[in-house]
């Protein structure tokens, strides 16, 4: 299921929740119920809106990161020979 961020202008809070694509969250009460948190002093009928956020990307930085992610990294050596630098010793 995708993760969405919702912003409530009444209290200036942003909450991240996971739900199906077809579900619509329109009020603070619905959002808090889905996120399993307290509504606090904000009215339950306060409107919320979905905000666009950049997805988090994980970029491998070492050979072991590539291996742990299930990839193979080949490095070109002498005379066009490629060496697998993620292979186990």
C-alpha positions in Angstrom: 0.0 0.0 0.0 1.2 3.5 -0.8 2.2 6.0 1.9 0.6 9.5 1.8 1.2 12.8 3.7 -1.7 14.9 4.8 -1.6 18.5 6.0 -4.1 20.1 8.3 -4.2 23.9 8.0 -6.1 24.2 11.3 -3.2 23.0 13.4 -0.3 23.2 10.8 0.5 19.5 11.3 1.5 16.9 8.6 0.8 13.2 9.3 2.0 10.3 7.2 -0.4 7.4 6.7 -0.6 4.2 4.6 -3.9 3.4 2.8 -5.2 2.1 -0.5 -5.2 4.4 -3.6 -9.0 4.5 -3.7 -9.5 5.8 -0.2 -10.2 9.5 0.4 -9.4 11.2 3.6 -11.1 14.6 4.0 -11.2 15.4 7.8 -8.8 15.5 10.7 -10.9 12.9 12.6 -10.6 10.4 9.7 -6.9 11.0 9.5 -6.2 10.6 13.2 -8.3 7.4 13.3 -6.3 5.9 10.4 -3.0 7.0 11.9 -4.1 5.8 15.4 -3.3 9.1 17.1 -5.2 11.5 19.3 -7.1 14.4 17.7 -5.9 16.8 20.3 -7.6 20.2 20.4 -8.3 20.2 16.7 -11.9 19.7 15.7 -12.6 16.3 14.1 -14.3 17.9 11.1 -11.3 20.1 10.2 -10.4 19.6 6.6 -7.1 18.0 5.5 -5.4 17.8 2.2 -3.0 15.4 0.6 0.4 16.9 0.0 2.9 15.8 -2.6 6.2 14.6 -1.2 9.3 13.2 -2.9 9.8 9.5 -2.6 12.7 8.3 -0.5 15.4 6.7 -2.6 18.2 4.5 -1.2 21.4 4.8 -3.2 24.0 2.1 -2.6 27.4 3.7 -1.6 29.6 0.6 -1.2 30.0 -2.8 -2.9 28.4 -4.5 0.1 25.3 -2.2 -0.2 24.9 -3.5 -3.8 25.3 -7.1 -2.7 22.8 -6.7 0.2 20.2 -5.2 -2.3 20.6 -8.2 -4.5 22.6 -6.6 -7.3 26.0 -7.5 -8.9 28.5 -4.8 -9.6 31.1 -5.4 -12.3 34.2 -3.3 -12.7 36.2 -3.3 -16.0 39.8 -4.4 -15.4 42.8 -5.1 -17.7 42.1 -5.8 -21.4 38.3 -5.5 -21.1 37.9 -8.2 -18.4 35.1 -7.5 -15.9 35.5 -8.4 -12.3 32.5 -9.1 -10.0 33.4 -6.9 -7.0 30.3 -8.0 -5.0 31.2 -11.7 -5.1 31.8 -13.5 -1.8 35.4 -14.4 -1.0 
